[in-house]
Amino acid sequence: MKNPFHLAIQVRDVEEARLFFVDHFGCSEGRRDDQWIDLNFFGHQLVCHLNAELNNSDEISIVKNSVDGFGVPVPHFGVILEMDQWQKLANRLKTKNFLFIIEPYIRFKGQSGEQATMFFSDPSGNAIEIKAFRNIDAQLFAK
């Protein structure tokens, strides 16, 4: 990967965030402090920063926009996986009875931008999308 991204998000509990990303996605830990943790999120640097203003009843305010008939949470972040990686992750999360915002499915089926996608949120309410394309070079920015 030539240019991995760096993304910092707010979380209500650093240890809770660590467990979520390590247990569900196999993220490895980097540097850590009481207030933040670096995680290897599929080769990208994800930093979870404590926001003491969030508590168990608070979630980050999320707007939903209609895309392909579903309410897609905005803002959200995520990664694009190879199709077989995406399918294995989707299957693993389904067997764990994982709570999805949008269950894994193929979006824009039969169209130039066809993609596999799934949405969920972390325990602090940050919305995450994991997607895949059969031919990323042709489909990632297809109109």
N, CA, C and O atoms as a GROMACS GRO file, in nm:
protein
  572
    1MET      N    1   0.085  -0.116   0.000
    1MET     CA    2   0.000   0.000   0.000
    1MET      C    3   0.090   0.123   0.000
    1MET      O    4   0.172   0.142   0.090
    2LYS      N    5   0.074   0.206  -0.100
    2LYS     CA    6   0.161   0.322  -0.116
    2LYS      C    7   0.131   0.432  -0.016
    2LYS      O    8   0.223   0.487   0.044
    3ASN      N    9   0.007   0.464   0.004
    3ASN     CA   10  -0.030   0.576   0.091
    3ASN      C   11  -0.139   0.538   0.191
    3ASN      O   12  -0.256   0.566   0.168
    4PRO      N   13  -0.103   0.474   0.301
    4PRO     CA   14  -0.206   0.442   0.400
    4PRO      C   15  -0.262   0.569   0.462
    4PRO      O   16  -0.190   0.668   0.477
    5PHE      N   17  -0.390   0.567   0.497
    5PHE     CA   18  -0.449   0.685   0.559
    5PHE      C   19  -0.429   0.682   0.709
    5PHE      O   20  -0.402   0.577   0.769
    6HIS      N   21  -0.443   0.798   0.769
    6HIS     CA   22  -0.443   0.816   0.915
    6HIS      C   23  -0.578   0.876   0.948
    6HIS      O   24  -0.618   0.977   0.890
    7LEU      N   25  -0.649   0.816   1.041
    7LEU     CA   26  -0.779   0.866   1.083
    7LEU      C   27  -0.786   0.862   1.234
    7LEU      O   28  -0.757   0.759   1.295
    8ALA      N   29  -0.825   0.972   1.294
    8ALA     CA   30  -0.845   0.979   1.439
    8ALA      C   31  -0.994   0.994   1.465
    8ALA      O   32  -1.060   1.082   1.408
    9ILE      N   33  -1.047   0.908   1.552
    9ILE     CA   34  -1.189   0.913   1.588
    9ILE      C   35  -1.202   0.927   1.740
    9ILE      O   36  -1.109   0.896   1.814
   10GLN      N   37  -1.318   0.975   1.782
   10GLN     CA   38  -1.342   0.986   1.926
   10GLN      C   39  -1.416   0.862   1.976
   10GLN      O   40  -1.505   0.809   1.909
   11VAL      N   41  -1.377   0.818   2.095
   11VAL     CA   42  -1.440   0.702   2.157
   11VAL      C   43  -1.472   0.733   2.302
   11VAL      O   44  -1.410   0.820   2.364
   12ARG      N   45  -1.568   0.661   2.356
   12ARG     CA   46  -1.608   0.684   2.496
   12ARG      C   47  -1.518   0.611   2.594
   12ARG      O   48  -1.511   0.647   2.711
   13ASP      N   49  -1.446   0.506   2.545
   13ASP     CA   50  -1.362   0.425   2.630
   13ASP      C   51  -1.252   0.364   2.542
   13ASP      O   52  -1.282   0.289   2.449
   14VAL      N   53  -1.126   0.394   2.571
   14VAL     CA   54  -1.015   0.347   2.489
   14VAL      C   55  -1.005   0.195   2.490
   14VAL      O   56  -0.983   0.134   2.385
   15GLU      N   57  -1.020   0.133   2.606
   15GLU     CA   58  -1.009  -0.013   2.614
   15GLU      C   59  -1.124  -0.081   2.542
   15GLU      O   60  -1.104  -0.183   2.475
   16GLU      N   61  -1.244  -0.028   2.553
   16GLU     CA   62  -1.359  -0.082   2.482
   16GLU      C   63  -1.335  -0.076   2.330
   16GLU      O   64  -1.365  -0.172   2.259
   17ALA      N   65  -1.281   0.036   2.282
   17ALA     CA   66  -1.251   0.050   2.140
   17ALA      C   67  -1.143  -0.050   2.099
   17ALA      O   68  -1.155  -0.113   1.994
   18ARG      N   69  -1.039  -0.065   2.179
   18ARG     CA   70  -0.932  -0.160   2.149
   18ARG      C   71  -0.988  -0.300   2.133
   18ARG      O   72  -0.958  -0.369   2.036
   19LEU      N   73  -1.069  -0.343   2.228
   19LEU     CA   74  -1.127  -0.477   2.223
   19LEU      C   75  -1.214  -0.495   2.099
   19LEU      O   76  -1.207  -0.600   2.034
   20PHE      N   77  -1.294  -0.395   2.065
   20PHE     CA   78  -1.382  -0.403   1.948
   20PHE      C   79  -1.300  -0.424   1.821
   20PHE      O   80  -1.328  -0.515   1.743
   21PHE      N   81  -1.200  -0.341   1.798
   21PHE     CA   82  -1.122  -0.348   1.674
   21PHE      C   83  -1.028  -0.468   1.670
   21PHE      O   84  -1.007  -0.525   1.563
   22VAL      N   85  -0.972  -0.506   1.783
   22VAL     CA   86  -0.883  -0.623   1.787
   22VAL      C   87  -0.964  -0.751   1.772
   22VAL      O   88  -0.929  -0.838   1.692
   23ASP      N   89  -1.072  -0.765   1.849
   23ASP     CA   90  -1.151  -0.889   1.847
   23ASP      C   91  -1.225  -0.912   1.716
   23ASP      O   92  -1.226  -1.024   1.665
   24HIS      N   93  -1.287  -0.808   1.660
   24HIS     CA   94  -1.370  -0.826   1.541
   24HIS      C   95  -1.291  -0.819   1.410
   24HIS      O   96  -1.329  -0.883   1.313
   25PHE      N   97  -1.184  -0.742   1.407
   25PHE     CA   98  -1.114  -0.717   1.281
   25PHE      C   99  -0.967  -0.757   1.283
   25PHE      O  100  -0.898  -0.742   1.182
   26GLY      N  101  -0.919  -0.807   1.396
   26GLY     CA  102  -0.781  -0.852   1.404
   26GLY      C  103  -0.679  -0.740   1.400
   26GLY      O  104  -0.564  -0.762   1.365
   27CYS      N  105  -0.721  -0.619   1.435
   27CYS     CA  106  -0.628  -0.506   1.435
   27CYS      C  107  -0.518  -0.529   1.538
   27CYS      O  108  -0.543  -0.583   1.646
   28SER      N  109  -0.397  -0.490   1.503
   28SER     CA  110  -0.288  -0.496   1.600
   28SER      C  111  -0.269  -0.356   1.660
   28SER      O  112  -0.302  -0.255   1.599
   29GLU      N  113  -0.214  -0.357   1.781
   29GLU     CA  114  -0.194  -0.231   1.852
   29GLU      C  115  -0.059  -0.171   1.820
   29GLU      O  116   0.040  -0.241   1.798
   30GLY      N  117  -0.056  -0.038   1.819
   30GLY     CA  118   0.068   0.037   1.808
   30GLY      C  119   0.092   0.107   1.940
   30GLY      O  120   0.081   0.047   2.047
   31ARG      N  121   0.125   0.234   1.932
   31ARG     CA  122   0.148   0.312   2.053
   31ARG      C  123   0.016   0.328   2.130
   31ARG      O  124  -0.092   0.318   2.073
   32ARG      N  125   0.030   0.354   2.260
   32ARG     CA  126  -0.090   0.366   2.343
   32ARG      C  127  -0.064   0.460   2.459
   32ARG      O  128   0.049   0.472   2.507
   33ASP      N  129  -0.170   0.525   2.504
   33ASP     CA  130  -0.169   0.614   2.618
   33ASP      C  131  -0.303   0.596   2.688
   33ASP      O  132  -0.390   0.527   2.634
   34ASP      N  133  -0.322   0.654   2.803
   34ASP     CA  134  -0.453   0.647   2.869
   34ASP      C  135  -0.561   0.716   2.786
   34ASP      O  136  -0.679   0.683   2.797
   35GLN      N  137  -0.521   0.812   2.705
   35GLN     CA  138  -0.616   0.895   2.630
   35GLN      C  139  -0.635   0.852   2.484
   35GLN      O  140  -0.727   0.900   2.418
   36TRP      N  141  -0.552   0.762   2.433
   36TRP     CA  142  -0.561   0.722   2.292
   36TRP      C  143  -0.488   0.590   2.268
   36TRP      O  144  -0.408   0.545   2.350
   37ILE      N  145  -0.517   0.530   2.151
   37ILE     CA  146  -0.447   0.409   2.108
   37ILE      C  147  -0.437   0.411   1.955
   37ILE      O  148  -0.533   0.447   1.887
   38ASP      N  149  -0.321   0.373   1.903
   38ASP     CA  150  -0.301   0.354   1.759
   38ASP      C  151  -0.335   0.209   1.725
   38ASP      O  152  -0.294   0.117   1.796
   39LEU      N  153  -0.409   0.189   1.617
   39LEU     CA  154  -0.443   0.054   1.572
   39LEU      C  155  -0.411   0.039   1.424
   39LEU      O  156  -0.426   0.133   1.346
   40ASN      N  157  -0.366  -0.080   1.386
   40ASN     CA  158  -0.343  -0.112   1.246
   40ASN      C  159  -0.475  -0.164   1.191
   40ASN      O  160  -0.511  -0.280   1.212
   41PHE      N  161  -0.548  -0.079   1.120
   41PHE     CA  162  -0.679  -0.109   1.065
   41PHE      C  163  -0.662  -0.143   0.917
   41PHE      O  164  -0.672  -0.055   0.831
   42PHE      N  165  -0.635  -0.270   0.888
   42PHE     CA  166  -0.613  -0.318   0.751
   42PHE      C  167  -0.501  -0.240   0.682
   42PHE      O  168  -0.513  -0.205   0.565
   43GLY      N  169  -0.393  -0.212   0.756
   43GLY     CA  170  -0.279  -0.142   0.700
   43GLY      C  171  -0.284   0.009   0.713
   43GLY      O  172  -0.191   0.078   0.671
   44HIS      N  173  -0.392   0.062   0.769
   44HIS     CA  174  -0.407   0.206   0.788
   44HIS      C  175  -0.396   0.238   0.937
   44HIS      O  176  -0.422   0.153   1.022
   45GLN      N  177  -0.358   0.362   0.968
   45GLN     CA  178  -0.343   0.402   1.108
   45GLN      C  179  -0.475   0.462   1.158
   45GLN      O  180  -0.514   0.572   1.118
   46LEU      N  181  -0.540   0.390   1.245
   46LEU     CA  182  -0.663   0.435   1.310
   46LEU      C  183  -0.627   0.468   1.454
   46LEU      O  184  -0.574   0.384   1.527
   47VAL      N  185  -0.657   0.591   1.495
   47VAL     CA  186  -0.627   0.633   1.631
   47VAL      C  187  -0.759   0.662   1.702
   47VAL      O  188  -0.839   0.744   1.657
   48CYS      N  189  -0.780   0.594   1.813
   48CYS     CA  190  -0.901   0.612   1.894
   48CYS      C  191  -0.866   0.703   2.011
   48CYS      O  192  -0.787   0.666   2.099
   49HIS      N  193  -0.925   0.823   2.012
   49HIS     CA  194  -0.899   0.922   2.116
   49HIS      C  195  -1.016   0.927   2.213
   49HIS      O  196  -1.132   0.929   2.171
   50LEU      N  197  -0.987   0.928   2.340
   50LEU     CA  198  -1.090   0.937   2.442
   50LEU      C  199  -1.160   1.072   2.437
   50LEU      O  200  -1.094   1.176   2.432
   51ASN      N  201  -1.292   1.069   2.438
   51ASN     CA  202  -1.374   1.189   2.454
   51ASN      C  203  -1.453   1.168   2.583
   51ASN      O  204  -1.553   1.097   2.584
   52ALA      N  205  -1.408   1.231   2.690
   52ALA     CA  206  -1.471   1.213   2.821
   52ALA      C  207  -1.615   1.263   2.824
   52ALA      O  208  -1.689   1.232   2.917
   53GLU      N  209  -1.655   1.340   2.723
   53GLU     CA  210  -1.793   1.390   2.716
   53GLU      C  211  -1.891   1.282   2.670
   53GLU      O  212  -2.011   1.291   2.696
   54LEU      N  213  -1.840   1.180   2.601
   54LEU     CA  214  -1.927   1.069   2.560
   54LEU      C  215  -1.944   0.976   2.679
   54LEU      O  216  -1.850   0.955   2.756
   55ASN      N  217  -2.063   0.921   2.694
   55ASN     CA  218  -2.083   0.819   2.797
   55ASN      C  219  -2.165   0.707   2.736
   55ASN      O  220  -2.194   0.709   2.617
   56ASN      N  221  -2.203   0.611   2.814
   56ASN     CA  222  -2.274   0.495   2.762
   56ASN      C  223  -2.406   0.527   2.694
   56ASN      O  224  -2.449   0.451   2.607
   57SER      N  225  -2.470   0.635   2.730
   57SER     CA  226  -2.598   0.667   2.668
   57SER      C  227  -2.583   0.759   2.548
   57SER      O  228  -2.676   0.774   2.469
   58ASP      N  229  -2.466   0.821   2.533
   58ASP     CA  230  -2.443   0.912   2.421
   58ASP      C  231  -2.389   0.837   2.302
   58ASP      O  232  -2.308   0.745   2.316
   59GLU      N  233  -2.433   0.875   2.185
   59GLU     CA  234  -2.372   0.828   2.062
   59GLU      C  235  -2.347   0.948   1.975
   59GLU      O  236  -2.415   1.050   1.988
   60ILE      N  237  -2.251   0.937   1.889
   60ILE     CA  238  -2.221   1.044   1.797
   60ILE      C  239  -2.341   1.062   1.706
   60ILE      O  240  -2.396   0.964   1.656
   61SER      N  241  -2.383   1.186   1.684
   61SER     CA  242  -2.499   1.214   1.599
   61SER      C  243  -2.468   1.175   1.454
   61SER      O  244  -2.369   1.219   1.396
   62ILE      N  245  -2.554   1.092   1.397
   62ILE     CA  246  -2.533   1.043   1.262
   62ILE      C  247  -2.658   1.071   1.178
   62ILE      O  248  -2.770   1.040   1.219
   63VAL      N  249  -2.636   1.130   1.062
   63VAL     CA  250  -2.741   1.153   0.963
   63VAL      C  251  -2.740   1.034   0.869
   63VAL      O  252  -2.635   0.974   0.846
   64LYS      N  253  -2.855   0.999   0.815
   64LYS     CA  254  -2.861   0.889   0.718
   64LYS      C  255  -2.912   0.943   0.585
   64LYS      O  256  -3.016   1.008   0.578
   65ASN      N  257  -2.835   0.914   0.479
   65ASN     CA  258  -2.874   0.952   0.343
   65ASN      C  259  -2.914   0.826   0.267
   65ASN      O  260  -2.855   0.720   0.286
   66SER      N  261  -3.014   0.839   0.182
   66SER     CA  262  -3.061   0.724   0.106
   66SER      C  263  -2.966   0.692  -0.009
   66SER      O  264  -2.939   0.776  -0.095
   67VAL      N  265  -2.914   0.568  -0.008
   67VAL     CA  266  -2.829   0.518  -0.116
   67VAL      C  267  -2.876   0.376  -0.146
   67VAL      O  268  -2.875   0.289  -0.058
   68ASP      N  269  -2.917   0.352  -0.268
   68ASP     CA  270  -2.961   0.220  -0.310
   68ASP      C  271  -3.072   0.166  -0.220
   68ASP      O  272  -3.080   0.045  -0.195
   69GLY      N  273  -3.157   0.257  -0.172
   69GLY     CA  274  -3.271   0.217  -0.090
   69GLY      C  275  -3.242   0.197   0.058
   69GLY      O  276  -3.331   0.157   0.133
   70PHE      N  277  -3.120   0.224   0.102
   70PHE     CA  278  -3.082   0.209   0.243
   70PHE      C  279  -3.043   0.344   0.302
   70PHE      O  280  -3.000   0.434   0.230
   71GLY      N  281  -3.059   0.357   0.433
   71GLY     CA  282  -3.016   0.477   0.505
   71GLY      C  283  -2.868   0.464   0.541
   71GLY      O  284  -2.834   0.400   0.640
   72VAL      N  285  -2.781   0.525   0.460
   72VAL     CA  286  -2.637   0.517   0.482
   72VAL      C  287  -2.596   0.623   0.584
   72VAL      O  288  -2.623   0.742   0.564
   73PRO      N  289  -2.530   0.581   0.692
   73PRO     CA  290  -2.490   0.676   0.796
   73PRO      C  291  -2.377   0.769   0.748
   73PRO      O  292  -2.279   0.726   0.686
   74VAL      N  293  -2.394   0.898   0.780
   74VAL     CA  294  -2.295   1.000   0.747
   74VAL      C  295  -2.268   1.080   0.873
   74VAL      O  296  -2.363   1.128   0.935
   75PRO      N  297  -2.144   1.095   0.914
   75PRO     CA  298  -2.023   1.047   0.847
   75PRO      C  299  -1.998   0.899   0.876
   75PRO      O  300  -2.056   0.841   0.968
   76HIS      N  301  -1.911   0.841   0.795
   76HIS     CA  302  -1.863   0.706   0.819
   76HIS      C  303  -1.723   0.694   0.758
   76HIS      O  304  -1.682   0.777   0.677
   77PHE      N  305  -1.653   0.589   0.798
   77PHE     CA  306  -1.522   0.560   0.740
   77PHE      C  307  -1.513   0.411   0.721
   77PHE      O  308  -1.599   0.336   0.768
   78GLY      N  309  -1.410   0.365   0.652
   78GLY     CA  310  -1.393   0.222   0.634
   78GLY      C  311  -1.279   0.190   0.542
   78GLY      O  312  -1.194   0.275   0.513
   79VAL      N  313  -1.278   0.067   0.496
   79VAL     CA  314  -1.175   0.020   0.406
   79VAL      C  315  -1.239  -0.058   0.291
   79VAL      O  316  -1.354  -0.102   0.298
   80ILE      N  317  -1.159  -0.073   0.185
   80ILE     CA  318  -1.199  -0.155   0.071
   80ILE      C  319  -1.110  -0.278   0.074
   80ILE      O  320  -0.988  -0.269   0.067
   81LEU      N  321  -1.173  -0.393   0.083
   81LEU     CA  322  -1.102  -0.521   0.090
   81LEU      C  323  -1.110  -0.592  -0.044
   81LEU      O  324  -1.187  -0.554  -0.132
   82GLU      N  325  -1.030  -0.697  -0.059
   82GLU     CA  326  -1.047  -0.789  -0.171
   82GLU      C  327  -1.180  -0.861  -0.147
   82GLU      O  328  -1.222  -0.877  -0.033
   83MET      N  329  -1.246  -0.904  -0.255
   83MET     CA  330  -1.379  -0.964  -0.242
   83MET      C  331  -1.379  -1.086  -0.150
   83MET      O  332  -1.471  -1.102  -0.070
   84ASP      N  333  -1.277  -1.171  -0.160
   84ASP     CA  334  -1.276  -1.290  -0.074
   84ASP      C  335  -1.255  -1.252   0.073
   84ASP      O  336  -1.312  -1.315   0.161
   85GLN      N  337  -1.173  -1.150   0.100
   85GLN     CA  338  -1.156  -1.101   0.238
   85GLN      C  339  -1.287  -1.048   0.292
   85GLN      O  340  -1.325  -1.076   0.406
   86TRP      N  341  -1.358  -0.970   0.208
   86TRP     CA  342  -1.485  -0.911   0.248
   86TRP      C  343  -1.585  -1.022   0.283
   86TRP      O  344  -1.652  -1.016   0.386
   87GLN      N  345  -1.593  -1.124   0.197
   87GLN     CA  346  -1.689  -1.234   0.219
   87GLN      C  347  -1.656  -1.309   0.347
   87GLN      O  348  -1.747  -1.343   0.424
   88LYS      N  349  -1.529  -1.337   0.372
   88LYS     CA  350  -1.490  -1.406   0.495
   88LYS      C  351  -1.525  -1.323   0.619
   88LYS      O  352  -1.576  -1.376   0.718
   89LEU      N  353  -1.498  -1.193   0.613
   89LEU     CA  354  -1.532  -1.106   0.726
   89LEU      C  355  -1.683  -1.101   0.746
   89LEU      O  356  -1.731  -1.114   0.859
   90ALA      N  357  -1.759  -1.084   0.638
   90ALA     CA  358  -1.906  -1.080   0.649
   90ALA      C  359  -1.958  -1.210   0.710
   90ALA      O  360  -2.044  -1.206   0.799
   91ASN      N  361  -1.908  -1.323   0.665
   91ASN     CA  362  -1.952  -1.452   0.720
   91ASN      C  363  -1.916  -1.464   0.868
   91ASN      O  364  -1.998  -1.510   0.948
   92ARG      N  365  -1.794  -1.423   0.904
   92ARG     CA  366  -1.751  -1.432   1.044
   92ARG      C  367  -1.839  -1.344   1.133
   92ARG      O  368  -1.880  -1.388   1.241
   93LEU      N  369  -1.867  -1.221   1.089
   93LEU     CA  370  -1.949  -1.132   1.170
   93LEU      C  371  -2.093  -1.184   1.182
   93LEU      O  372  -2.154  -1.173   1.288
   94LYS      N  373  -2.146  -1.239   1.074
   94LYS     CA  374  -2.283  -1.294   1.078
   94LYS      C  375  -2.291  -1.411   1.176
   94LYS      O  376  -2.390  -1.422   1.249
   95THR      N  377  -2.190  -1.497   1.178
   95THR     CA  378  -2.194  -1.611   1.271
   95THR      C  379  -2.184  -1.566   1.416
   95THR      O  380  -2.225  -1.640   1.506
   96LYS      N  381  -2.130  -1.447   1.439
   96LYS     CA  382  -2.123  -1.391   1.575
   96LYS      C  383  -2.250  -1.314   1.611
   96LYS      O  384  -2.257  -1.253   1.718
   97ASN      N  385  -2.351  -1.315   1.522
   97ASN     CA  386  -2.474  -1.236   1.541
   97ASN      C  387  -2.440  -1.088   1.563
   97ASN      O  388  -2.497  -1.022   1.649
   98PHE      N  389  -2.347  -1.040   1.482
   98PHE     CA  390  -2.300  -0.902   1.488
   98PHE      C  391  -2.415  -0.808   1.453
   98PHE      O  392  -2.498  -0.840   1.367
   99LEU      N  393  -2.422  -0.694   1.518
   99LEU     CA  394  -2.528  -0.596   1.493
   99LEU      C  395  -2.486  -0.504   1.378
   99LEU      O  396  -2.394  -0.423   1.393
  100PHE      N  397  -2.552  -0.515   1.265
  100PHE     CA  398  -2.523  -0.433   1.147
  100PHE      C  399  -2.620  -0.316   1.139
  100PHE      O  400  -2.736  -0.327   1.181
  101ILE      N  401  -2.574  -0.204   1.086
  101ILE     CA  402  -2.663  -0.094   1.046
  101ILE      C  403  -2.725  -0.133   0.912
  101ILE      O  404  -2.846  -0.120   0.893
  102ILE      N  405  -2.641  -0.181   0.821
  102ILE     CA  406  -2.685  -0.236   0.693
  102ILE      C  407  -2.615  -0.371   0.677
  102ILE      O  408  -2.492  -0.378   0.672
  103GLU      N  409  -2.694  -0.476   0.669
  103GLU     CA  410  -2.640  -0.612   0.655
  103GLU      C  411  -2.556  -0.624   0.527
  103GLU      O  412  -2.580  -0.549   0.432
  104PRO      N  413  -2.459  -0.715   0.524
  104PRO     CA  414  -2.379  -0.734   0.404
  104PRO      C  415  -2.466  -0.766   0.283
  104PRO      O  416  -2.554  -0.853   0.289
  105TYR      N  417  -2.441  -0.696   0.173
  105TYR     CA  418  -2.513  -0.721   0.048
  105TYR      C  419  -2.436  -0.661  -0.068
  105TYR      O  420  -2.336  -0.591  -0.048
  106ILE      N  421  -2.482  -0.688  -0.190
  106ILE     CA  422  -2.423  -0.631  -0.312
  106ILE      C  423  -2.505  -0.509  -0.352
  106ILE      O  424  -2.624  -0.520  -0.382
  107ARG      N  425  -2.440  -0.393  -0.352
  107ARG     CA  426  -2.503  -0.266  -0.386
  107ARG      C  427  -2.483  -0.238  -0.535
  107ARG      O  428  -2.381  -0.276  -0.593
  108PHE      N  429  -2.581  -0.171  -0.596
  108PHE     CA  430  -2.575  -0.132  -0.738
  108PHE      C  431  -2.556  -0.254  -0.828
  108PHE      O  432  -2.482  -0.249  -0.927
  109LYS      N  433  -2.622  -0.364  -0.792
  109LYS     CA  434  -2.607  -0.491  -0.863
  109LYS      C  435  -2.631  -0.472  -1.014
  109LYS      O  436  -2.733  -0.416  -1.055
  110GLY      N  437  -2.536  -0.521  -1.094
  110GLY     CA  438  -2.547  -0.514  -1.238
  110GLY      C  439  -2.508  -0.380  -1.297
  110GLY      O  440  -2.510  -0.364  -1.419
  111GLN      N  441  -2.471  -0.284  -1.214
  111GLN     CA  442  -2.431  -0.151  -1.262
  111GLN      C  443  -2.279  -0.138  -1.257
  111GLN      O  444  -2.210  -0.224  -1.201
  112SER      N  445  -2.227  -0.032  -1.316
  112SER     CA  446  -2.082  -0.016  -1.325
  112SER      C  447  -2.014  -0.003  -1.188
  112SER      O  448  -1.898  -0.041  -1.175
  113GLY      N  449  -2.082   0.048  -1.090
  113GLY     CA  450  -2.024   0.064  -0.957
  113GLY      C  451  -2.060  -0.047  -0.860
  113GLY      O  452  -2.052  -0.027  -0.739
  114GLU      N  453  -2.099  -0.164  -0.912
  114GLU     CA  454  -2.139  -0.275  -0.824
  114GLU      C  455  -2.033  -0.302  -0.718
  114GLU      O  456  -1.913  -0.307  -0.748
  115GLN      N  457  -2.078  -0.318  -0.594
  115GLN     CA  458  -1.986  -0.338  -0.482
  115GLN      C  459  -2.053  -0.414  -0.369
  115GLN      O  460  -2.174  -0.405  -0.349
  116ALA      N  461  -1.972  -0.487  -0.297
  116ALA     CA  462  -2.018  -0.552  -0.174
  116ALA      C  463  -2.000  -0.451  -0.062
  116ALA      O  464  -1.899  -0.380  -0.058
  117THR      N  465  -2.096  -0.443   0.028
  117THR     CA  466  -2.086  -0.346   0.136
  117THR      C  467  -2.155  -0.396   0.262
  117THR      O  468  -2.244  -0.481   0.256
  118MET      N  469  -2.112  -0.343   0.374
  118MET     CA  470  -2.178  -0.366   0.503
  118MET      C  471  -2.146  -0.247   0.592
  118MET      O  472  -2.037  -0.189   0.583
  119PHE      N  473  -2.240  -0.211   0.677
  119PHE     CA  474  -2.223  -0.098   0.769
  119PHE      C  475  -2.254  -0.143   0.910
  119PHE      O  476  -2.344  -0.224   0.934
  120PHE      N  477  -2.180  -0.088   1.004
  120PHE     CA  478  -2.203  -0.112   1.146
  120PHE      C  479  -2.139   0.004   1.221
  120PHE      O  480  -2.076   0.090   1.161
  121SER      N  481  -2.157   0.007   1.351
  121SER     CA  482  -2.090   0.111   1.430
  121SER      C  483  -2.009   0.048   1.542
  121SER      O  484  -2.038  -0.063   1.586
  122ASP      N  485  -1.908   0.121   1.586
  122ASP     CA  486  -1.829   0.076   1.701
  122ASP      C  487  -1.909   0.108   1.828
  122ASP      O  488  -2.013   0.173   1.818
  123PRO      N  489  -1.863   0.067   1.944
  123PRO     CA  490  -1.940   0.092   2.067
  123PRO      C  491  -1.965   0.240   2.098
  123PRO      O  492  -2.056   0.272   2.175
  124SER      N  493  -1.884   0.330   2.041
  124SER     CA  494  -1.902   0.473   2.064
  124SER      C  495  -1.993   0.538   1.961
  124SER      O  496  -2.020   0.658   1.970
  125GLY      N  497  -2.041   0.460   1.863
  125GLY     CA  498  -2.133   0.513   1.763
  125GLY      C  499  -2.068   0.561   1.635
  125GLY      O  500  -2.136   0.618   1.550
  126ASN      N  501  -1.937   0.540   1.617
  126ASN     CA  502  -1.872   0.575   1.492
  126ASN      C  503  -1.916   0.476   1.384
  126ASN      O  504  -1.900   0.356   1.401
  127ALA      N  505  -1.971   0.527   1.274
  127ALA     CA  506  -2.019   0.441   1.166
  127ALA      C  507  -1.903   0.398   1.078
  127ALA      O  508  -1.814   0.477   1.045
  128ILE      N  509  -1.904   0.269   1.040
  128ILE     CA  510  -1.796   0.208   0.963
  128ILE      C  511  -1.857   0.133   0.845
  128ILE      O  512  -1.957   0.063   0.859
  129GLU      N  513  -1.794   0.148   0.728
  129GLU     CA  514  -1.833   0.071   0.609
  129GLU      C  515  -1.714  -0.012   0.564
  129GLU      O  516  -1.602   0.039   0.554
  130ILE      N  517  -1.739  -0.138   0.537
  130ILE     CA  518  -1.639  -0.225   0.476
  130ILE      C  519  -1.696  -0.265   0.341
  130ILE      O  520  -1.808  -0.314   0.333
  131LYS      N  521  -1.618  -0.243   0.235
  131LYS     CA  522  -1.669  -0.274   0.101
  131LYS      C  523  -1.566  -0.347   0.020
  131LYS      O  524  -1.449  -0.358   0.059
  132ALA      N  525  -1.608  -0.399  -0.096
  132ALA     CA  526  -1.520  -0.469  -0.189
  132ALA      C  527  -1.579  -0.458  -0.330
  132ALA      O  528  -1.700  -0.444  -0.348
  133PHE      N  529  -1.490  -0.465  -0.428
  133PHE     CA  530  -1.527  -0.466  -0.569
  133PHE      C  531  -1.467  -0.591  -0.632
  133PHE      O  532  -1.361  -0.637  -0.591
  134ARG      N  533  -1.536  -0.645  -0.732
  134ARG     CA  534  -1.479  -0.759  -0.804
  134ARG      C  535  -1.358  -0.714  -0.887
  134ARG      O  536  -1.261  -0.788  -0.901
  135ASN      N  537  -1.365  -0.593  -0.942
  135ASN     CA  538  -1.256  -0.537  -1.022
  135ASN      C  539  -1.236  -0.393  -0.977
  135ASN      O  540  -1.294  -0.301  -1.035
  136ILE      N  541  -1.154  -0.374  -0.875
  136ILE     CA  542  -1.139  -0.241  -0.815
  136ILE      C  543  -1.089  -0.137  -0.915
  136ILE      O  544  -1.133  -0.022  -0.911
  137ASP      N  545  -0.999  -0.175  -1.005
  137ASP     CA  546  -0.945  -0.079  -1.101
  137ASP      C  547  -1.054  -0.023  -1.192
  137ASP      O  548  -1.051   0.095  -1.226
  138ALA      N  549  -1.148  -0.106  -1.231
  138ALA     CA  550  -1.256  -0.062  -1.321
  138ALA      C  551  -1.375  -0.004  -1.246
  138ALA      O  552  -1.448   0.078  -1.302
  139GLN      N  553  -1.397  -0.045  -1.121
  139GLN     CA  554  -1.522  -0.012  -1.053
  139GLN      C  555  -1.512   0.096  -0.945
  139GLN      O  556  -1.613   0.158  -0.912
  140LEU      N  557  -1.395   0.120  -0.889
  140LEU     CA  558  -1.385   0.211  -0.774
  140LEU      C  559  -1.444   0.348  -0.804
  140LEU      O  560  -1.520   0.401  -0.724
  141PHE      N  561  -1.410   0.407  -0.918
  141PHE     CA  562  -1.459   0.540  -0.951
  141PHE      C  563  -1.549   0.539  -1.074
  141PHE      O  564  -1.564   0.642  -1.140
  142ALA      N  565  -1.608   0.424  -1.105
  142ALA     CA  566  -1.694   0.412  -1.222
  142ALA      C  567  -1.817   0.499  -1.208
  142ALA      O  568  -1.871   0.516  -1.099
  143LYS      N  569  -1.861   0.555  -1.320
  143LYS     CA  570  -1.983   0.638  -1.322
  143LYS      C  571  -2.101   0.555  -1.363
  143LYS      O  572  -2.213   0.607  -1.371
   0.00000   0.00000   0.00000
